[in-house]
Amino acid sequence: MLLISVLAFMGLIVFTGYLMVQDLIIFSFFWFLIGVIFAVERVITIWNQDRQAKIFALMIFPELIYSLFLQIAYLGALVQLLSGSAGTWNHLD
């Protein structure tokens, strides 16, 4: 199941990049509203925290970048597993 989410997220990034290069990106008020609802829900769930936590909860893009990093690391681990490579920490020797 994790592999499906990784491939879906990578597909989203590739497809969005393609649309940006081809100048075919279209603003959709519906999806903008969904994003705003998601951001507001994140802030409401931590409402009893301080102001800094609320601002941090509004920042969705850093979370997506972190998620992308985790998914790339997952794909690297999957490639090592499928290729039979043994992960080593040679730089510590």
C-alpha positions in Angstrom: 0.0 0.0 0.0 2.9 2.4 0.7 4.3 1.7 -2.8 1.0 2.8 -4.3 1.0 6.1 -2.4 4.7 6.7 -3.4 3.9 6.1 -7.0 0.8 8.3 -6.9 2.7 11.2 -5.3 5.5 10.9 -7.8 3.0 10.7 -10.6 1.4 13.9 -9.3 4.7 15.7 -9.3 5.6 14.5 -12.8 2.2 15.4 -14.2 2.1 18.8 -12.5 5.6 19.5 -13.9 4.4 18.4 -17.4 1.4 20.8 -17.2 3.6 23.6 -16.0 6.0 23.1 -18.9 3.2 22.9 -21.4 1.5 26.0 -19.8 -1.7 24.0 -19.3 -2.2 24.6 -15.5 -5.7 25.7 -14.8 -6.8 27.3 -11.6 -9.6 25.3 -10.0 -11.6 27.1 -7.3 -13.0 23.7 -6.1 -9.5 22.3 -5.4 -8.4 25.6 -3.9 -11.3 25.5 -1.5 -10.4 21.8 -0.6 -6.9 23.0 0.2 -8.1 25.9 2.4 -10.5 23.5 4.3 -7.6 21.1 4.9 -5.3 24.0 6.2 -8.1 25.4 8.4 -8.7 21.9 9.8 -5.1 21.5 10.7 -5.1 24.9 12.6 -8.3 24.1 14.4 -7.0 20.8 15.7 -4.1 22.5 17.4 -6.0 25.6 18.5 -5.0 25.3 22.1 -1.3 25.6 21.2 0.7 28.8 20.8 0.7 31.1 17.8 3.9 29.6 16.4 2.3 26.1 16.3 -0.7 27.6 14.4 1.6 29.2 11.8 3.5 26.0 11.5 0.3 24.0 10.9 -0.6 26.4 8.1 2.6 25.5 6.2 1.6 22.6 4.0 4.4 22.9 1.4 7.2 22.1 3.9 5.3 19.0 4.9 4.9 17.9 1.2 8.6 18.4 0.6 9.4 16.3 3.7 6.9 13.7 2.4 8.7 13.7 -0.9 12.1 13.2 0.8 10.7 10.2 2.7 9.2 8.7 -0.4 12.5 9.0 -2.3 14.3 7.3 0.7 11.6 4.6 0.6 12.2 4.0 -3.2 16.0 3.9 -2.5 15.5 1.2 0.1 13.2 -0.7 -2.2 15.8 -0.6 -5.0 18.4 -1.9 -2.5 16.1 -4.7 -1.4 15.2 -5.8 -5.0 18.8 -5.7 -6.1 20.0 -7.7 -3.2 22.3 -5.0 -2.0 23.2 -5.0 1.7 23.0 -1.6 3.2 26.3 -0.7 4.8 27.7 2.3 6.7 31.1 2.2 5.0 31.8 5.9 5.7 32.1 5.1 9.4 35.1 2.8 9.0 
